[in-house]
Amino acid sequence: MTVASAETSVWATLGLAAQCAKQQQLISPCCEGPCSSQISCTVVGCGEQEQELQECCSSSTICQQEQQQQRHLIQITATACSQPQQQCDLGQAVLLQGFGWDSCRQHRSTYYEHVHSKVPQIQAAGFSHVWLPPPSASVSPEGYMPQQLYDLDSAYGSQAQLAALLGSLKAAGVAPIADVVINHRCADEQDDSGRWNRYRDKVPHEGPSLAWGSWAILKDADGKFGGDAQPSEHAVAWTGAPNLDHSNTQVREGLTAWLSWLHTHLGFEGWRFDHAIGYSSRYVQGYVDRTTGQHALNVGEVWPQLDYSGPGNSLGPCQDGARSQLVEWVQGAGQRAAAFDFVTKGVLQEAVARCEYWRLRDGAGHAPGLIGWWPAASITFVENHDTGSSQRHWPFPEERLAVGYAYILTHPGLPCVFWEHYFPSDEAGQELRATIDALMQLRRKHGITSTSSLTILAAEADLYMATIGGKLTLKLGPRWELGTLLPDDAHWRIATCGQDFCVWELKEGCGAAYAMAGSSSRISHVWGGSSSSPCFGCMGGSAASLGSSGGSSGSLGGGLAYYY
C-alpha cells in the first residue's frame, strides 16, 4: 500500500481531518491522555521534522491497540509536512498550462529542457502549479494516444529530462501536474480479425502487468476494436483508440500502480484527467486517494454541451444544464478533483466577442459559469491546447485576450494561464504577458482566492463591473462613461488597465466602509444573497436547479474534501 492510500484509510478510521489549515498546521499523532475512544491531539507546524514527531509520540500515552495506527500517522504526517508550502492552501493556487499543441516539435532542445530553463521565471511569476503534457510514449507525438505507459521517453524528451524538470519545479515550490490519458490506450498488436486490442508490457516495472486483451476495453459502436466490456450508461467514448474498461479491477489496479509510480518515482503531485467524461467519475476518487492523496490539486477535463439556442444559433442566455454536468462530475469524484470551467470560458468569450456583457450575470445574479455555483471546484481558463494554439477548436477573441485574463485573474475560482500567452513566441505577445503579471500580482497582494466574495455592480450590453473580495473593482467593456459607478478617487486607485478593461484597487487604510465601489443602492447582487436581476429565462444558481447540492457558494462549500 502506498503512503497516500494509507493516509486515506487511517484518517478515515480515526475520523480526523488530515489537511493543512490556513496557518499551515497539521493534526498530529502526538496524543496525550488516557486510553479512550476520544483521542486528544496536539498541533505540529508544517515544517517539523519526522524525528521530532517520533519523539513526541514515543512519550504519549496511547492504548496498545492504537499503536499501529499511530505509527502510520507518524509517517503520513511527516510526508504531508514535506510537501511544498503552497499545497497547504489550494484556494490561492494559480496554474500554468506548461505546453501548447505543437510544443513537442517547436524547440531545438527537447521540450522538457526548454521548460526547465523557464523554471526561475515560473517561480518569480507566482505560479503554484504547472500542468505538463502526457508523459508516456504515444502513437501521436502530442501524447494523447498513449501505448506503453511506463515508457517515458516521448516526443517531449527523455525520462531523465522529465525527472530533472520535476525536481527543479518542486525545489522552486511549484507542484507539477501530469496530464494522464487513462480513458483510452493504443494497442500493440492486432487480433486474428485485424482489430487492435492486444497489449504488451515492454518496459519492466513493479506491480500489475499491463499486458491486456480485448477484455480490458469497451465495446465500440462499429466493433472496430473488438472490445468485450459493456460501456457505462453516460460515458462518452473517444473514437480514436480503444476505450478502457474502468469497471474492471485488473485495469484499475494497473492504472493505479502506474499513477503511484509517477508520483513516488518521478515526483508528480497531481493529475489532469484527460477526456474525463469517458468513464465514471467515481473511479477518480480511488485513483486520487491511492496515489497523490485527496489534498493534491487534481482537475478533470469535462467538456459539457453548452446551449446554443440563442438568435442565429448563438450561445443561449442560460447554461445551467452545462453547469449541472460539471457539478455532478465533481460530486461523483468525491470532490477529489476540480473541473475546468468550460462554461465560464464559453460565456466570457461570447460576451467579449459580441459586446454582450450582460451575459456575465446569470438569472440569479451569480457569475454565469461554474464559479457562480461552486467556485472552489472551478478551474477557470481563457485558452488551452485544444481550444486555441494551432488547433483553434474554440478560440477566444485574440485581440481581447487581456480582457479574458482580467476577468479570471481577479475573480473567484482557480485560474489557469496558457503557456503560449505567458511565454509568447514573438515580441508582440510581451504586452499580454505584462498584463498577466500585473493581474497576478494584484491577486496575490489583495489575497483573492477561489472563494473570495463577488459583488456584481453592473452587467449590461457594453459594461460589466464587479468588486471582488472588497479589494478590487473590475470594469470590462467599451463604455467609459461610468457615472456614479466610477470608484471614488479618495479610496480607490487604478492598478492596471488596457483596451476594454480596468482594475482599481482599494487604497491602503480604507476599510470595509469603502469596500464596494459606488453606492450600495446600485449593487445588483452580493454573492450568496438574493437578486432582483432579470432571469433571462432560467433560474441559474438556485437550490432548485441543483437539487440537494444548493446553488450558492456556501451551500456547495460545506464539508468538501479540499475545495474550501
Salt bridges, closest charged atoms under 4 A:
ASP102 OD1 - ARG105 NH2 3.07
GLU142 OE2 - ARG105 NH2 2.63
ASP179 OD1 - ARG272 NH1 2.94
GLU189 OE1 - ARG200 NH2 2.88
ASP191 OD2 - ARG195 NE 3.05
ASP192 OD1 - ARG198 NH2 3.76
ASP201 OD2 - HIS205 NE2 2.75
GLU233 OE1 - HIS234 NE2 3.86
GLU253 OE2 - ARG290 NH1 2.74
GLU269 OE2 - LYS170 NZ 2.78
ASP274 OD1 - ARG272 NH1 2.87
ASP289 OD1 - ARG336 NE 2.73
GLU301 OE2 - ARG272 NH2 3.42
ASP320 OD1 - ARG323 NH2 2.91
GLU350 OE2 - ARG354 NE 3.75
GLU356 OE1 - ARG354 NE 3.27
GLU356 OE1 - ARG359 NE 2.77
ASP362 OD2 - ARG323 NH2 2.77
GLU383 OE1 - LYS345 NZ 2.77
ASP386 OD2 - HIS385 NE2 3.37
ASP437 OD2 - ARG433 NE 3.89
GLU460 OE1 - ARG479 NH2 2.48
ASP462 OD1 - ARG479 NH2 2.94
ASP488 OD2 - HIS491 ND1 2.94
ASP500 OD2 - ARG400 NE 3.00
GLU505 OE1 - LYS445 NZ 3.08
GLU505 OE1 - HIS446 NE2 2.63
GLU505 OE2 - ARG493 NE 3.14
